[in-house]
Amino acid sequence: MTQTPMIERPFHRDWLWREACSLLAFHSRSAGGPAGFRTLGFDGAPLLGADEVFQLHDTTRMIHCFALAHQLGVPGMTAGIEQGMRFLWDAHRDAQAGGYFYGVRADGPARTDKAAYGHAFVLLAAASAKRAGDPAADPLLADITAVIDRHFWDDGFGAVREDFDAGWTEIGAYRGQNANMHMTEALMAAYDVTGNAGYLAKATRIADLIVNRNARACDWHVAEHFDTEWRIDRAYAGDPIFRPAGTTPGHALEWSRLLVQLWQLDGRRAGWMVEAAQGLFANAVGQGWDRSRGGFVYTLDWDHRPLQPIRLFWPAAEGIAAAAVLWQLERDPFYADWYERIWEFAAARLIDREHGGWFPELDDDDRPSRTIFAGKPDLYHGFQACIVPLLPAGTCLSGDLAAI
């Protein structure tokens, strides 16, 4: 007799909701301060003092998560949404030159560069806040859309440029897939909440460039780094933490989920998106999973061998979400099995049963480490890993969740 897959069991679905609420309870402690969302230590107490630099992607992703929770019916989220939106508009936004500073302190900018990665999350926060009914969402959505169109969007290639200084002079000759992947996520959310087809058209063009052309040419491996003509730069070394060399299995898993969402939003017309989602997932779990210790290694070289074997929390979260949407799409036991395997690892190694939240990284001995992240910096990945499997098949994370 065949067992019901874990992903379909009612008790497991209850467990997912309890874990989602536990993550919200832990990370809600970052709200309520005099400025932005504070970084929390392993014990849940604010980790940094008055000189803390609030990063744009942290501010915006917290808004996004609080907005998702509000839609789902969790009380007490509106204060956090309002705090984040206020800080985003008053502190991160450059009222003179336009755009959003990447890092700010309570008393002013600390990093004045303007990065596509951070601006993608501003668009996501605006779309999610609009879905949650926040009155500040419409002006933010209009502003960030204009900034992206004016400065970041490159219509010749169908993707976004990467980095600018405060006065909008481009920094460097680099193009990256990570910013474009998250821009795709944000564009889908903006389309879903507004119905403006321009957002969807940009999302499909980015996906075609990054995945249908380049990842397909690399046998369903996501190339991370490019030059200004969007030629793959396999020799790129860059920042070993945030722009590491090689390929990143976690990003393949992230794209896998996003492509299924894009396929659904686009009327299920582009069959290549499902083919790509399957290929990216299969390679990520086949080559990126640490078979002796569990978890996904951070990066692989171009021969698909571990390059940075450190295991981070967010690829596991993305693997869970990708397995969930592919299971809903195909009902293939391959995805149900991987869904269970990744959750077993996350529950045993990443979830902090004592203080709450997830440990962000593990050392070679499966102990929580601090080589990349300070404290527990992130609600976004873990919360979505809990929510995505609860959504009915075909429901997009960016959609109207109020009736679920």
URLIN-V681563 format. One record per backbone hydrogen bond with DSSP energy under -1.0 kcal/mol. CO is the residue of the C=O (numbers start at 0). NH is the residue of the N-H. If there is no record, write none. Layout:
co: {CO/CO}
nh: {NH/NH}
This chain:
co: {4/5/8/9/10/11/12/13/14/15/16/17/18/19/20/21/22/23/25/26/27/29/38/39/40/44/48/53/54/55/56/57/58/59/60/61/62/63/64/65/66/67/68/69/76/77/78/79/80/81/82/83/84/85/86/86/87/91/92/93/98/101/102/102/103/104/107/110/112/113/114/115/116/117/118/119/120/121/122/123/124/125/126/127/128/129/133/135/136/137/138/139/140/141/142/143/144/145/146/147/151/153/153/158/161/162/163/164/168/174/176/177/178/179/180/181/182/183/184/185/186/187/188/189/190/195/196/197/198/199/200/201/202/203/204/205/206/206/207/208/209/210/212/213/214/214/215/223/224/225/226/230/232/238/246/247/247/248/249/250/251/252/253/254/255/256/257/258/259/260/261/262/263/268/269/270/271/272/273/274/275/276/277/278/279/280/281/282/283/287/288/289/294/298/298/299/300/304/307/307/309/310/312/313/314/315/316/317/318/319/320/321/322/323/324/325/326/331/331/332/333/334/335/336/337/338/339/340/341/342/343/344/345/345/349/351/356/359/360/362/366/378/379/380/381/382/383/386/387/391/395/400}
nh: {7/8/12/13/14/15/16/17/18/19/20/21/22/23/24/25/26/27/28/29/30/37/46/375/43/40/51/103/58/59/60/61/62/63/64/65/66/67/68/69/70/71/73/72/80/81/82/83/84/85/86/87/88/89/90/91/92/100/94/97/93/55/109/110/53/107/104/102/101/163/118/119/120/121/122/123/124/125/126/127/128/129/130/131/133/132/136/139/140/141/142/143/144/145/146/147/148/149/150/152/160/157/158/153/115/170/113/167/164/225/180/181/182/183/184/185/186/187/188/189/190/191/192/193/194/198/200/201/202/203/204/205/206/207/208/209/210/211/212/213/214/215/216/217/219/220/218/176/232/174/229/226/235/242/299/250/251/252/253/254/255/256/257/258/259/260/261/262/263/264/265/267/266/270/272/274/275/276/277/278/279/280/281/282/283/284/285/286/287/296/290/293/289/306/307/246/303/300/297/298/297/361/316/317/318/319/320/321/322/323/324/325/326/327/328/329/330/334/335/336/337/338/339/340/341/342/343/344/345/346/347/348/349/350/358/355/351/312/368/365/362/382/383/384/385/386/387/389/390/394/398/403}
